[in-house]
Amino acid sequence: MIFRNLLAGVLCVMAGPALAAQLAYTCVLDVPASQAWVPAQVIVLTQQGSPDALVNDPIINHFLKTPQKARVVADNAKRITFVWALPNISKGAQQFTSKFEYRLSYIKANKQASIIAKPLGYSDNFTAFGTCRVDLVS
């Protein structure tokens, strides 16, 4: 159910004339409790060959309420990697960062995914692994 809601939000934002095939990457990640800044689900919508994408997940929904822009930083025969940032994230008075950078890589051959969340100004990294399904969006 959450996937449908996330995908609907992304599709609404990207509605318009399509010049190339639109792909939806629906990823499910196994997130250990210690990696709470990593979403358990991520949806990325991009046009094939485009350097831009839109991303949505429960963290984005909670803090920013709308899908965020992402960049395609690698797209080759082996993998595609998306990067996006979330500004001014706070989880109570004790936990604040001016920016979180997220990096999601999808390995095309085995459909495996990895995600890294890095808070600006801290040495911590939050990571998780999982799988993605890729669908052609009409």
C-alpha positions, 0 to 999 in steps of 0.5 A: 500500500505504501508503494502505491501511495509513494508511486502516485506522489512521484507520478503526479509530480512528473506528469507531463509529456514523456519524451523517453521511456519512464522507469520506476525503480521500486526498492525494498531495503533490509534496514537494521534498527541502528540505520534508522536514517535509511528508508525501508522503501524507495521509489525513483522515477526517471526517464531513460537516459536522463540525468534527472530523477524524482525520489520518494520514500517514507523519510521524504514524506515525513520531513518534506511532504513531497518527492525530491529531485535526484541526479543520475550520477552513473548509468552504465551496463552494470549499474545506475546510481541516484543521488539526492539531498534532504535539507535541514533534517531534525529528529528532536533537539539532539539530532539535527543536520543541515543536509543528508546526502543519499546515494542509491545504487542498483545493480542491473544483473542481479537486481540488488540495491544498496543505499548510503545516507550521509549527514553533512558534517558528521563521520557517520554513514547509514547503510542498507541493502535490498532489491529493486523492481524496475517497471516501465511507466506508461 
